[in-house]
Amino acid sequence: MIPNIYKGDYRLLTLIPLLLIVLSVFAIPNLKFGVDFRGGTLITLQLTGPMDTAALEEDLLANGFDSEVNVFEGTVGTTAEIEVSQTDNMLEADSLKEQFNALLEEVSFLEAQSYDDPSKEAEYQQKRAELNEIANRMFEIAGSNTQAELQPNLNKLSTQFSDAYLQIYTIQTEKIMGVVDQHAEYSSFSTETVSAALSLHFIDQAGTVVFYSAILSIILVFFFFRAPVPSAAVLVGAFSDIVIALGAMSLFGIPLSLPSFAALLMLIGYSLDTDILLTMRILKRKGDPRENAYDAMKTGMTMSITAMVAFSALFILAMLTHIPTYYEISAVALAGLVGDLFATWGLNAVMVLHYKERRG
């Protein structure tokens, strides 16, 4: 049986969570972004022989590809993951695509207007020339002999432009695999490519989700307690969990990707659950607040340990099969749950207890 840690000077309990938060804040700047959020190509190989990762990275760099290669042993064999950053050509192609799509609608509208209003012809020709220049640059990067001026209409130009854009990705993948084939023997492979534009979209959507999650959490907490200190304590607990989880991700090299981001959002909900349980027990129950906090801790720790056992099973499965999604979700969840133990019962509980005892 765990003794009541809130007897005596419980303020000392804040030392460990505060130390974890400070260390995490210093570690977060080194957090890696996964392919989802920074763009690039992820190649996964099922190896059938040894591979010199350093030589492969060096050869890829000599061919213009900045990469990171990792090899993992599992029950299903040896797996290699090759993360290749976006090349200058790909970044330019993404920029050209964005410019082309933004201008295409305007040119189409001017073309339709010029049929009925000859005064719009000059403006149409000017914008069409700008569109052709963008398209010709895309064709040049793709190594195509296509010329925008020779396309009979905008639909045909748009189709040729899209084909050139896809061709650039195909050429890049073929070049990468050509280098990989010189250094690795494998039975199968898969590729995942995220453009810079799509990664920016993911970041934008992630920011939107975090913003609305924070707003809804604040509304929910103030609806329950309608007092600033307990409400702030609950939000501090949730914030601490995320900071500690991000610090652990940086320390253990877990990238911020869509799966790990989903795990962080899950931690927010879990943290609010345990923090609200604690705050309700202390503020609403009659009796000694310290005993109420202790009772809440026993219930909350049972919930946390149960969740940790479940995610530990997923983590072991991820280690055996090396499924990146399982690994990122389980590792982030475990780090956050450990952080939640310290943040909730060592920081949040102290804030609420101090508030309750001062009120009397």
C-alpha positions in Angstrom: 0.0 0.0 0.0 1.4 3.4 -1.0 1.5 5.8 2.0 -0.3 9.1 1.9 2.3 11.3 0.3 0.2 14.5 1.1 0.9 14.3 4.8 3.6 16.7 5.9 5.0 19.4 3.6 3.4 18.3 0.3 4.8 21.3 -1.5 8.1 19.3 -1.9 6.3 17.0 -4.3 6.5 19.7 -6.9 10.2 19.4 -7.3 10.3 16.3 -9.5 7.6 17.4 -12.0 9.1 20.9 -12.2 12.5 19.4 -12.9 11.0 17.2 -15.6 9.3 20.2 -17.2 12.5 22.3 -17.2 14.5 19.4 -18.7 11.8 18.8 -21.3 11.7 22.5 -22.3 15.5 22.4 -23.0 15.1 19.1 -25.0 12.2 20.1 -27.2 14.2 22.3 -29.6 16.0 19.1 -30.7 12.7 17.3 -31.5 12.7 15.7 -34.9 9.9 16.1 -37.4 8.7 13.0 -39.3 8.1 12.9 -43.0 4.5 13.9 -42.4 5.5 17.3 -41.1 8.7 18.2 -42.9 8.1 16.6 -46.3 10.4 14.0 -48.0 10.4 10.4 -48.9 10.4 7.4 -46.5 11.6 4.1 -48.0 11.1 0.9 -46.0 13.1 -2.2 -47.0 12.8 -5.9 -45.9 16.4 -6.8 -46.0 17.8 -10.2 -46.9 21.4 -9.4 -46.3 23.7 -7.0 -44.5 23.8 -3.3 -45.3 26.4 -0.6 -44.6 24.2 2.3 -43.5 27.1 4.8 -43.4 28.2 4.0 -47.0 24.6 4.3 -48.2 24.1 7.7 -46.6 27.4 8.9 -48.1 26.5 7.7 -51.6 23.0 9.2 -51.4 24.5 12.5 -50.3 27.0 12.4 -53.3 23.9 12.1 -55.5 22.2 15.1 -53.9 20.0 13.3 -51.4 20.3 14.2 -47.7 19.2 11.1 -45.8 19.1 9.2 -42.6 19.2 5.3 -42.6 18.2 3.1 -39.7 18.2 -0.7 -39.5 16.0 -2.7 -37.1 15.9 -6.3 -36.1 12.5 -8.0 -35.6 10.8 -11.3 -35.5 9.8 -10.9 -39.1 13.3 -10.1 -40.2 15.5 -7.1 -40.7 13.9 -3.8 -41.7 15.7 -0.7 -43.0 14.1 2.8 -43.1 15.6 5.4 -45.3 14.3 9.0 -44.8 15.3 11.3 -47.6 14.7 15.1 -47.3 13.2 17.1 -50.0 15.6 18.1 -52.8 15.8 21.6 -54.2 14.1 20.4 -57.4 11.2 19.0 -55.4 10.8 22.2 -53.3 10.8 24.2 -56.5 8.3 21.8 -58.2 6.0 22.2 -55.2 6.3 26.0 -55.4 5.6 26.0 -59.1 2.5 23.8 -58.6 1.1 26.2 -56.1 1.7 29.2 -58.4 0.3 27.4 -61.4 -2.9 26.3 -59.6 -3.4 29.8 -58.2 -3.0 31.4 -61.6 -4.9 28.8 -63.6 -8.4 29.9 -62.4 -7.7 33.5 -63.2 -6.5 32.7 -66.7 -9.5 30.5 -67.4 -11.8 33.3 -66.3 -10.0 35.9 -68.5 -10.1 33.5 -71.4 -13.9 33.2 -71.1 -14.2 37.0 -70.8 -12.0 37.7 -73.8 -14.5 35.9 -76.1 -17.2 38.4 -75.2 -15.0 41.5 -74.5 -12.0 42.0 -76.8 -10.6 44.6 -74.3 -9.8 41.7 -72.0 -7.6 40.0 -74.6 -4.4 41.8 -73.7 -4.7 41.0 -70.0 -5.5 37.4 -70.9 -2.4 37.1 -73.1 -0.3 38.6 -70.3 -1.5 36.2 -67.7 -1.4 33.2 -70.1 2.3 34.1 -70.7 3.0 34.0 -67.0 1.2 30.6 -66.7 3.2 29.3 -69.7 6.5 30.4 -68.0 5.6 28.5 -64.9 4.6 25.4 -66.8 7.8 25.5 -69.0 10.0 25.6 -65.9 8.1 22.5 -64.6 8.7 20.8 -67.9 12.4 21.7 -67.7 12.8 20.2 -64.2 11.0 17.0 -65.4 13.3 16.7 -68.4 10.3 16.9 -70.8 10.4 18.5 -74.3 6.8 19.7 -73.9 6.2 23.4 -74.5 3.4 25.3 -72.9 2.9 27.5 -75.9 2.0 24.5 -78.1 -0.8 23.2 -75.9 -4.2 23.8 -77.7 -6.1 24.7 -74.5 -5.8 25.2 -70.8 -7.1 21.7 -70.0 -4.4 20.1 -72.0 -1.8 22.4 -70.4 -3.0 21.5 -66.9 -2.8 17.7 -67.7 0.7 18.0 -69.1 1.7 20.1 -66.1 0.4 17.4 -63.6 2.1 14.7 -65.6 5.4 16.6 -65.4 5.0 17.1 -61.6 4.4 13.4 -61.1 7.4 12.6 -63.3 9.7 14.6 -61.1 8.7 12.5 -58.1 9.1 9.3 -60.2 12.6 10.3 -61.3 13.6 11.1 -57.8 12.4 7.8 -56.4 14.1 5.9 -59.2 17.4 7.7 -58.5 17.2 7.0 -54.8 16.4 3.3 -55.4 19.2 3.1 -57.9 21.6 4.1 -55.2 19.9 1.8 -52.6 20.2 -1.2 -55.0 24.0 -0.8 -54.9 24.1 -1.2 -51.1 21.2 -3.4 -50.1 19.6 -6.8 -50.8 15.9 -6.8 -50.1 12.8 -8.9 -50.7 10.3 -6.0 -50.8 10.1 -2.3 -50.3 7.6 0.5 -49.9 7.8 4.2 -50.4 5.9 7.1 -48.9 6.4 10.6 -50.2 5.0 13.8 -48.7 5.4 17.0 -50.6 6.4 20.3 -48.9 3.0 21.7 -49.6 1.2 18.7 -48.0 3.5 18.8 -45.0 2.6 22.5 -44.5 -1.1 21.5 -44.8 -0.6 18.9 -42.1 1.1 21.4 -39.8 -1.7 23.9 -40.4 -4.3 21.3 -39.7 -2.5 20.2 -36.6 -2.3 23.7 -35.3 -6.0 24.1 -35.9 -6.8 20.9 -33.9 -4.6 22.0 -31.0 -6.2 25.5 -31.0 -9.8 24.1 -30.8 -8.8 21.4 -28.4 -7.4 24.1 -26.0 -10.5 26.2 -26.4 -12.8 23.3 -25.7 -10.7 22.2 -22.7 -10.8 25.6 -21.2 -14.6 25.8 -21.6 -15.1 22.4 -20.1 -12.8 23.0 -17.1 -14.4 26.4 -16.2 -17.9 24.9 -16.7 -17.0 22.2 -14.1 -15.3 24.3 -11.4 -16.1 28.0 -12.2 -13.1 29.1 -10.1 -9.8 30.3 -11.6 -7.3 28.4 -9.4 -8.7 24.8 -9.8 -9.3 25.4 -13.5 -5.8 26.7 -14.0 -4.4 23.7 -12.1 -6.2 21.3 -14.4 -4.9 23.1 -17.5 -1.4 23.2 -16.0 -1.5 19.4 -15.6 -2.5 18.8 -19.2 0.1 21.3 -20.4 2.8 19.6 -18.3 1.9 16.1 -19.7 2.4 17.4 -23.3 5.7 19.1 -22.5 7.1 16.1 -20.7 6.0 13.8 -23.6 7.6 16.1 -26.2 10.8 16.2 -24.1 10.8 12.4 -24.0 10.3 12.2 -27.8 13.3 14.5 -28.3 15.4 12.4 -25.9 14.6 9.0 -27.4 14.5 10.2 -31.1 10.8 9.7 -31.6 9.7 11.9 -34.5 6.7 14.2 -34.4 4.5 12.6 -37.1 0.7 12.1 -37.5 0.6 9.0 -35.3 2.7 10.6 -32.5 0.6 13.8 -32.8 -2.6 11.7 -32.4 -1.0 10.2 -29.2 -0.4 13.7 -27.9 -4.0 14.6 -28.4 -5.0 11.4 -26.6 -2.8 12.4 -23.7 -4.6 15.7 -23.4 -7.9 13.9 -22.9 -6.4 11.4 -20.5 -4.8 14.2 -18.5 -8.0 16.2 -18.2 -9.7 13.0 -17.0 -7.3 12.4 -14.1 -7.0 16.1 -13.2 -10.8 16.5 -13.1 -11.1 13.3 -10.9 -8.5 14.7 -8.5 -10.0 18.2 -8.4 -13.6 17.0 -7.9 -12.5 14.7 -5.0 -10.7 17.5 -3.2 -13.2 20.3 -3.7 -16.5 18.4 -3.6 -16.0 15.7 -1.0 -16.4 16.3 2.7 -13.6 15.4 5.1 -9.8 15.9 5.2 -8.7 17.3 1.8 -5.4 15.4 2.1 -7.2 12.1 2.5 -9.4 12.9 -0.4 -6.4 13.7 -2.5 -4.8 10.4 -1.4 -8.0 8.4 -2.3 -8.1 10.1 -5.7 -4.4 9.2 -6.3 -5.1 5.5 -5.6 -8.0 5.5 -8.2 -6.0 7.6 -10.7 -2.9 5.5 -10.4 -4.9 2.4 -11.0 -6.3 3.9 -14.2 -2.8 5.0 -15.3 -1.1 1.7 -14.6 -3.9 -0.1 -16.5 -3.3 2.2 -19.5 0.4 1.7 -19.2 0.1 -2.1 -19.3 -2.0 -1.8 -22.4 0.4 0.5 -24.2 3.3 -1.6 -23.1 1.8 -4.6 -24.9 1.5 -2.4 -28.0 5.1 -1.2 -27.6 6.4 -4.8 -27.3 4.4 -5.7 -30.5 5.9 -2.7 -32.2 9.4 -3.8 -31.2 8.8 -7.3 -32.5 7.2 -6.4 -35.8 8.7 -2.9 -36.2 5.5 -1.2 -37.3 6.4 2.5 -37.0 2.8 3.7 -36.3 2.5 1.3 -33.3 5.9 2.3 -32.0 5.3 6.0 -32.2 1.8 5.8 -30.6 2.8 3.5 -27.8 6.1 5.2 -27.0 4.6 8.7 -26.8 1.6 7.4 -24.8 3.9 5.7 -22.3 6.1 8.8 -21.9 3.0 10.9 -21.4 1.5 8.6 -18.9 4.6 8.5 -16.8 4.7 12.3 -17.0 1.1 12.4 -16.0 1.8 10.5 -12.8 4.3 13.2 -11.7 2.4 16.2 -13.1 -1.1 15.2 -11.7 -0.1 13.9 -8.3 3.0 16.0 -7.7 2.0 19.3 -9.2 -1.7 19.6 -9.9 -2.7 18.0 -6.6 -0.4 20.4 -4.7 -2.0 23.4 -6.4 -5.6 22.3 -5.6 -4.8 21.2 -2.1 -3.1 24.5 -1.3 -6.2 26.3 -2.7 -8.6 24.2 -0.7 -6.8 24.5 2.6 -6.4 28.3 2.3 -10.1 28.6 1.6 -10.8 26.4 4.6 
